[in-house]
Amino acid sequence: MVNRMTDNQQKEYLSLIEKQLRTYLPEEDLSQADLFNAMRYSLLAGGKRIRPTLILEFCRACGGNVNAALPFACAIEMIHTYSLIHDDLPCMDNDDMRRGRPSNHKVFGEDIALLAGDALLTMAFEVMLQKEAVEALGAQRAAQAAGILAAAAGAHGMVGGQVIDLMSEGRAISLDTLKTMDECKTGALIVAAAKMGCVLGGANDEQLTAAENYGKAIGLAFQIVDDILDVTSDTQTLGKPVGSDIGNDKCTYVSLMGLDNAEKTAAELTGAAVSALDCFGEQAGYLIQLAQELAARKN
Amino acid sequence: MVNRMTDNQQKEYLSLIEKQLRTYLPEEDLSQADLFNAMRYSLLAGGKRIRPTLILEFCRACGGNVNAALPFACAIEMIHTYSLIHDDLPCMDNDDMRRGRPSNHKVFGEDIALLAGDALLTMAFEVMLQKEAVEALGAQRAAQAAGILAAAAGAHGMVGGQVIDLMSEGRAISLDTLKTMDECKTGALIVAAAKMGCVLGGANDEQLTAAENYGKAIGLAFQIVDDILDVTSDTQTLGKPVGSDIGNDKCTYVSLMGLDNAEKTAAELTGAAVSALDCFGEQAGYLIQLAQELAARKN
């Protein structure tokens, strides 16, 4: 019963998110056709939409208006998407493939891919600060939520994590450095999503802290599970080549902690995420389910 | 007398802007040293600071608090700077030099330059939406001003203009296309600066429209004067090689309109910018002077 409920809830959120994303990048927009095609190619390529889902569900759990939170949900996905486009560029990870398709610059060229990333990052703030979005929530909440996202995405957050990643390439790093890198590179946006949802929903301080702790725990668990799947899964299930971390001589939670410890830590973090939500009472049902599903996922 | 007044005013603004920019990128910040060094290298490299000056002066002319507008002035300069860093990258204009120094990626590498640009773009929104900045102005004005900047910097503004520029490379373009490109690529941020200053200063609708018209006129005049100087100046006065547009077979206002017509149009636009400010009365003194100085500049 719980599973079916959360399954329906996830489908409803995905449908809302996909529909809203398309309104920001209408196909009829023929000005700058190349740029918009490149933005659409990566932004509308599907994916789990974890970050926007967290915003909508935390907003709802705090008693807020899910529809008013939609521009913010789309904004965080735009920022996540821009980071993937820039990350794949030849001067960065030089990845030709992303989610089973040629990466953005392989299709549109490096120049347009760079600009599509810049435009998505900028559009994130545009949609959060549009008159309608601000009016639906009140300027105070809108500005606070957009500010949380800006801080998480920048030099002390996601971009900072990418720098640590670059600096660590081909070098042995400690478990602490790996954790710091992941807290910045991927954790910061996940924590921001949880906090933004709370702010948009009018949370109290206790809920805001709980959301932050939940976000930190599932963010790190997510990375550890990624590393575990790279050694325990098979290419067909995972949807991408397994064993790539070992092949690239990359320091991972599995290589630094051992497989057993990594699995134990992921389970502990998932438990901590669930416990963190105590103050949400019954409203935490779907968020608990989400933490458990992310831990148990096979790809 | 007027000249000395405006000269002092410009010096005061520059000092405020440079000081505030440094507070956002303190040298003591040793986390992500490479990233912050790259951000500092380009952001603190001087320049005319025209856009932040417009924000501060329009804010003052509308009776607003110049100090409260400083984060917004810094934000627009961060966005201008990120666009220069990304523009210089090998996959874009591939420029080795900028303002007489090696461009960012020549010093820090393409990967760090890319990320420094991303971080500056993101930091722009972070500083505008910080608690203190929002409280000093009220969330309504802060969100509106930040929203104006986001719209101007994105796919329908500055980034869109860069795409037109890319598409026009090595091709003959019409005067209309050249104007559209400049209106987006450089005009949009100048217009945004004027409007943001008005919003932050609590302008009425008449003032906001006047600022928009002023910004459009000086933005276009600025580009025309750039093209004129490329054929009429000498390398020492200009501070960069003259005749580079001809050498690059580039369509310019001079090549499309002729030198005489270009000079006449720049003068007309400057006149239109001055007239647009009528509703500001005495408060327009410095903005009038600024329009005239930009038209009469030698580099």
Interface residues (C-beta under 8 A of the other chain):
Chain A: S31 Q32 D34 L35 F36 M39 Y82 H86 L89 P90 C91 M92 G109 E110 D111 I112 L114 L115 G117 D118 A119 L121 T122 M123 F125 E126 L129 Q130 K131 V134 G138 A139 Q140 A142 A143 Q144 A146 G147 A150 A151 A153 G154 A155 H156 V159 G160 Q162 V163 I164 L166 M167
Chain B: S31 Q32 D34 L35 F36 M39 Y82 H86 L89 P90 C91 M92 G109 E110 D111 I112 L114 L115 G117 D118 A119 L121 T122 M123 F125 E126 L129 Q130 K131 V134 G138 A139 Q140 A142 A143 Q144 A146 G147 A150 A151 A153 G154 A155 H156 V159 G160 Q162 V163 I164 L166 M167
